[in-house]
């Protein structure tokens, strides 16, 4: 169905400016405290590490945000490639927008009672059908009315700010780790491990399988993003104000990387803040296309 291929944004830019953070209404989580949300700074460029943190390249952040983005869904040996963004002029006229963000994950309050699943994922940069870089990802999907939505509007698909060049990185040794913080600073003591040293071989195998025999959409000229969710790497959906950090690295003690700035860790790196935002169903600007998600 179209909702599982291209996904909805219910908020126009003018409305986004007016959005206020809403309380979740859920009970407190043991060991975590509620904090006031600070605006997370967006990055200006994406760093591509070519061995450690010394040899680097970079891509303009706005260029990365505009890239086509697909997800590899699979059950057993059945693979499918679904588009998250890559919007045609016709799609844009219908109100569909790019969902990418480097620093925030927005969840409308009326999605909190739905089946939301968050998983760690492996992202990749593909150019002209060739794999170029890999990075950590965070895959969040919503199921409602028989449809699966990975993108429910602006800032619903966070993108890593540091990637690893596959030409100089031992992919077989990389592992994925995730940490959560409910503190109002970045002290390493405030970060709680969610999952650590998760192997990614199966996800990489799926990625290589698709790239080796790419569908037409991956053969388009230029750069594209693809990510592969790790089916067993499920984490609790972050609450309002909580921060998530992900590292893709071969370093055996990834928790020690929390003591360093993300761009100095030598790892693939993603950090974002979870924010609850105003109701989508109550938005006067929500096109009818999004009705299956909000009603």
Secondary structure as GFF3:
##gff-version 3
##sequence-region A 1 295
A	DSSP	three_ten_helix	2	4	.	.	.	ID=ss1
A	DSSP	alpha_helix	13	18	.	.	.	ID=ss2
A	DSSP	beta_strand	45	49	.	.	.	ID=ss3
A	DSSP	beta_strand	56	60	.	.	.	ID=ss4
A	DSSP	alpha_helix	61	65	.	.	.	ID=ss5
A	DSSP	beta_strand	68	75	.	.	.	ID=ss6
A	DSSP	beta_strand	78	85	.	.	.	ID=ss7
A	DSSP	alpha_helix	89	93	.	.	.	ID=ss8
A	DSSP	beta_strand	100	101	.	.	.	ID=ss9
A	DSSP	beta_strand	104	108	.	.	.	ID=ss10
A	DSSP	three_ten_helix	109	111	.	.	.	ID=ss11
A	DSSP	beta_strand	115	127	.	.	.	ID=ss12
A	DSSP	beta_strand	130	144	.	.	.	ID=ss13
A	DSSP	beta_strand	147	149	.	.	.	ID=ss14
A	DSSP	beta_strand	157	158	.	.	.	ID=ss15
A	DSSP	beta_strand	162	165	.	.	.	ID=ss16
A	DSSP	three_ten_helix	171	173	.	.	.	ID=ss17
A	DSSP	beta_strand	175	181	.	.	.	ID=ss18
A	DSSP	three_ten_helix	188	190	.	.	.	ID=ss19
A	DSSP	beta_strand	191	199	.	.	.	ID=ss20
A	DSSP	alpha_helix	201	212	.	.	.	ID=ss21
A	DSSP	three_ten_helix	216	219	.	.	.	ID=ss22
A	DSSP	beta_strand	223	235	.	.	.	ID=ss23
A	DSSP	beta_strand	243	249	.	.	.	ID=ss24
A	DSSP	three_ten_helix	254	259	.	.	.	ID=ss25
A	DSSP	three_ten_helix	262	264	.	.	.	ID=ss26
A	DSSP	beta_strand	268	277	.	.	.	ID=ss27
A	DSSP	three_ten_helix	288	290	.	.	.	ID=ss28
A	DSSP	alpha_helix	291	294	.	.	.	ID=ss29
###
